[in-house]
Amino acid sequence: DALTIIRNAVNILAATKSKVQNAAMPIISQEPADGVTTVSISCVSPGATIFYTTDGTDPTAASTVYTEPFEVTEDGLVVKAFAQAHGYNDSNIATATITVKTQAEAPSIDIKEEAGQTVVTLTGEEGTNIYFNFQGLTASATSQLYTEPIVLTEPATITMFAESTPKLTAPIY
C-alpha cells in the first residue's frame, strides 16, 4: 500500500511539472577595429554560466568560463559557446567565425584650379572603392561612388572615405 501511495504521489507530481527547457543559446558578438576584433558573449537566461572554446572544438563544462570580452587577432578563428543555467538544460552551442580586418588607407585628394572651376581628384589603394558626398554623410549607401574627377563651380565641402572588403572603412574627410 505504501508503494502504491508513493507511485501515485510521484505521478501526480510529475503531471504538475512542465518540460524542462534549454537555457538560451549564447550570442557571440564581434566589434572589429584595425587588426583586432573584440569578442563578447552573452546569454539572456538568468544567472547563466557561459563556457567557450576558441579552437573550433565543442565546449564542455570543463572549457573556459566566459567572464569578459576578449580580443582576437587571427582572422577565421572559430569561437563556440554554450550556457548552463539553474533549472534549465544546457543550451545549444553557438558558433561564430571571427573576422579580423585591417583599415583601408585613407584616400588622397588632389585639388586643381582651372578656368573658374575646381577639379578634385581622389585616389585610394588598389581594390578600394572611394565614396563622396556634399552632406557630411558617412555611409556608402548615402554617398556616390567616385569614378572620375569632381568638377566644382562654387565652394563646397566634400566628405570622402574608402571602403574595401574585407577591410574597415578608411578615415573620413
Protein Blocks (a to p, Z undefined) as FASTA:
>chain_A
ZZmmmmmmmmmmmmmpccddddddddddddddehiacdddddfbghiacdddfehpacdf
kbccdfbdcddfbghiacddddddehiacdddddddddddddddddddddddeehiacdd
ddddehiacdddfeopabfklcccdfbdcddfbdcdddddddddfbdcdddZZ
